[in-house]
Amino acid sequence: MNEQLIEIHDLYVNYKIYEGILKVLNGVEFRVGVKEKVGLIGESGCGKTTTMRSVMRILADNAIVPKGSILYKGRDILKMSEEEIQRIRRESISMIFQDPTAALNPVFTVGDQLMDVIKYSTKENLTKEEMKERAIKVLKEVALPDPERILKNYPIMLSGGMRQRICIAMALVSANELLIADEPGTNLDVTIQDQILRLIGRLVEERGTSIILISHALGTVKGLVDRVYVMYAGNMVEVAPTKELFSEPIHPYTIGLFKTVPKLTGGGIPEAIKGRIPDYINPPQGCRFFPRCEHAMPICKKEKPSLKSVGGGHEVACFLYE
Amino acid sequence: MVEGEILVVEDLRKYFKTAQGVVRAVDGISFSIKEGETFGLVGESGSGKSTTAFTIMGVYEPTGGRIFFKGKPLIGGVKKRPLSLKKDMQMVFQDPGSSLNPRKSIREIIELPLKVHKLYRGKERKRAEELLRMVGLPVEFLDRYPRAIGGGEKQLVAIARALATEPSFIALDEPTSALDVSMQAKIINTLLRIQEELNLSYLFITHNLSLMRNVASRVGIMYLGKLLEVAPASEFFHKPLHPYTKMLLSSVPVITEEEEKLKPKKIVSRGEIPSPVNVPPGCTFHPRCPECMEVCSKKEPVMIEIEPGHTVKCHLFNS
């Protein structure tokens, strides 16, 4: 096992809303090693983005973190001063957001925005020409044609795929250690999504950065990452090396989820999971999956299962395997 | 007109005038849908799938071409169509959040088409209950409002509403693309069960090829307003012919090894869809095509039948 870069331990995150308190993250355990590629999958509303926003410390104003720790190289991000976390965001960890249109400022040119990122990501005193040179270099890295012209363009003048490439370029400037990609291709067409994912894969490989790839489209993480976490209703329910997870999932939720995905080979779509994701104001006690689980036992209602190893880096949070 | 065909589309065109020029959203497509079958239209965004459905339904008046429904030509847009025809053709939209009126209860939403078409008079309530049961929702939902139910349940209400007038044809425009896979499974299975029970014909639009494989009996692939390939679903996925079809298939994210084997290996996706205002000359796909030849940028290929029911529009087969 190599050195750990990010270690999330027993993390709880709540959101205060008018109707009460949404208890979203429910004791999340998550690790990324140095130069490791990790995937995070789960249905919408399961807490994937909340987990990653906690790492960047960019949670919404109504979020409360009652418990837990997020260690970055052994130091707790949640306890850092504002200056320290900003330095990490500038120099070490960066995030690509789901919607490239919302992530870019419509009233500044691509060049202005990209050069701003470059300026603050380094301690060197760069001249305008040097910054432009670096901007052009990074745009070339993300395979954008005619970077000189693109620097002068406003985001609205570019297609969705090109905007996402610019977001990747901006993230790459400051992602020296970890790149968090939150559904980087979901809003795009499959052929463009495929290109973006291959691009991210190549760049991460070349630069030796770690990556966390978040997706609700299960297939997208398969080709890119070493290890995959499966999340359900604020908990990590299973984690395994990619190949093993996709060929031998063991948590009832993961098994159901994989069955439900339509296959290119045909044969219909089984309805493997009944019901829907729980209400976060009054989540079920014990295992949050038990109301939908066909193997539910009396203990599942009372106690919350924790991630236990079943060997070979495969861990599962389920009483069936204890 | 062949026996058993409920809908025939011939050389359908729909152009839009914009400030940048004329957009040929649908540019001369022909296909037919048999009674009781699901015809799937696949394509990336901006390929004209939804415009095709909207033009068939009469939301837009076609710029050219003909549409026949049950042997009779459909003329003009929705205003010129008789009520009895509208009763027979229904539509389910992509976003159930915006296709249901937030100020009406589920009961009012489902009873509205009954009132418009003067059906089940005096028994609207019973019919609404029956429709909810048909799509697998509890009857208590009738007095709720759209905001009080989940996204997938809203889509089931939209399906119940489409079924209210006992149509024989339903156009489904990306009915599950906003939903999670577990809800998608429920909706697709409900649609397929109802199709069997009522012998419905579907026009199913999606950008998700894996979903299409499990839903459609025949599939047409659209690119920049044109159909590039039409084939029976099983053949489409095992023997794709058009380079664009192969590129799409090789880009699909899959989760099992069996699926991985189905994907064409050699073709890697590249390029982006050009602007529909400035469509490339010749074959519209040639700038992205890995097998582009000289003729492709000059002459538009014609649609030819390779095997019965399997047609393709590509110079590779136009020798």
Interface residues (C-beta under 8 A of the other chain):
Chain A: E43 S44 S159 G161 M162 D189 V190 T191 I192 Q193 D194 Q195 H216 A217 L218 G219 T220 K222 G223 F246 S247 G256 L257 F258 T260 V261 P262 K263 L264 T265 G266 G267 G268 I269 P270 E271 A272 I273 R276
Chain B: E44 S45 G150 G152 D180 V181 S182 M183 Q184 A185 K186 I188 N189 H207 N208 L209 S210 L211 R213 N214 A233 S234 F237 M247 L248 L249 S250 S251 V252 P253 V254 I255 T256 E257 E258 E259 L262 K263 S269 R270 E272 I273
